[in-house]
């Protein structure tokens, strides 16, 4: 996870910052062209794009909008690739 973890948002509105992950090899070199799939594990939110392909530096970024019916509490958003994952973001609806 590069950024976007531990945010608080309002149902029906996007989180303040995008969710950004980095896919690297064992030497920490970014891997471009990797498909990353995001899921909110049954919450009612939406993603700006999904799946997202990593850029040449290995990052993938997505904006998440909380569902209008989300109740106050924690939402776990998972990012996975075909061979790795999940990375879990923890967000809060208030």
C-alpha positions as CSV (number, residue, x, y, z in Angstrom):
1,X,0.0,0.0,0.0
2,X,1.4,3.4,-1.1
3,X,-1.3,5.6,0.2
4,X,-5.0,5.9,0.9
5,X,-5.2,3.6,4.0
6,X,-7.1,4.6,7.2
7,X,-9.4,7.3,5.7
8,X,-12.8,8.4,7.0
9,X,-15.6,9.3,4.6
10,X,-19.3,10.1,4.3
11,X,-21.7,7.6,2.7
12,X,-22.4,8.5,-0.9
13,X,-19.2,10.5,-1.2
14,X,-15.7,9.6,-2.4
15,X,-12.9,9.1,0.1
16,X,-10.6,12.2,0.3
17,X,-7.6,10.4,-1.2
18,X,-7.2,7.7,-3.9
19,X,-6.2,4.2,-2.9
20,X,-2.7,3.5,-4.3
21,X,-0.8,0.2,-4.4
22,X,2.6,-0.6,-5.8
23,X,3.5,-3.9,-7.5
24,X,7.2,-4.7,-7.4
25,X,9.6,-7.6,-8.0
26,X,11.9,-9.1,-5.4
27,X,14.3,-6.2,-6.0
28,X,11.7,-3.5,-5.4
29,X,11.5,-2.6,-9.1
30,X,8.0,-1.4,-10.1
31,X,6.2,-3.8,-12.5
32,X,4.1,-2.1,-15.2
33,X,1.2,-3.7,-17.0
34,X,-0.1,-5.8,-14.0
35,X,-3.9,-5.9,-13.5
36,X,-5.0,-5.1,-9.9
37,X,-8.5,-5.8,-8.9
38,X,-10.1,-3.9,-6.0
39,X,-13.1,-5.2,-3.9
40,X,-15.0,-3.7,-1.0
41,X,-15.9,-7.2,0.2
42,X,-19.7,-6.7,0.0
43,X,-20.0,-3.1,1.0
44,X,-22.1,-1.0,-1.4
45,X,-19.4,1.4,-2.7
46,X,-18.0,1.9,-6.2
47,X,-14.6,2.3,-7.7
48,X,-13.6,4.8,-10.4
49,X,-12.0,2.0,-12.5
50,X,-11.7,-1.7,-11.8
51,X,-9.5,-3.6,-12.5
52,X,-6.7,-1.1,-12.8
53,X,-3.4,-1.7,-14.7
54,X,-0.2,-0.6,-13.1
55,X,1.8,2.2,-14.6
56,X,5.4,1.9,-15.8
57,X,6.5,2.5,-12.2
58,X,4.3,-0.3,-10.8
59,X,1.6,1.8,-9.2
60,X,-2.2,1.4,-9.6
61,X,-4.6,4.1,-8.3
62,X,-8.4,4.1,-7.8
63,X,-10.9,6.4,-6.3
64,X,-13.5,4.8,-4.0
65,X,-16.9,6.2,-3.3
66,X,-18.7,4.9,-0.2
67,X,-22.1,3.5,-0.9
68,X,-25.1,5.7,0.0
69,X,-26.5,2.9,2.2
70,X,-23.2,2.2,4.0
71,X,-23.7,2.4,7.8
72,X,-21.1,3.9,10.2
73,X,-18.3,1.5,10.7
74,X,-15.2,-0.1,9.1
75,X,-14.9,-1.1,5.4
76,X,-12.1,-3.4,4.3
77,X,-11.0,-2.9,0.7
78,X,-8.8,-5.5,-0.8
79,X,-6.4,-5.2,-3.8
80,X,-5.2,-8.4,-5.5
81,X,-3.4,-9.5,-8.6
82,X,-3.6,-12.9,-10.3
83,X,-0.7,-14.1,-8.3
84,X,-0.5,-11.8,-5.2
85,X,-2.8,-10.5,-2.6
86,X,-4.7,-9.4,-0.9
87,X,-3.5,-6.1,0.4
88,X,-6.2,-4.7,2.7
89,X,-7.1,-1.0,3.2
90,X,-9.1,-0.2,6.3
91,X,-11.6,2.7,5.8
92,X,-14.3,4.2,8.0
93,X,-17.8,5.4,7.1
94,X,-19.1,8.0,9.5
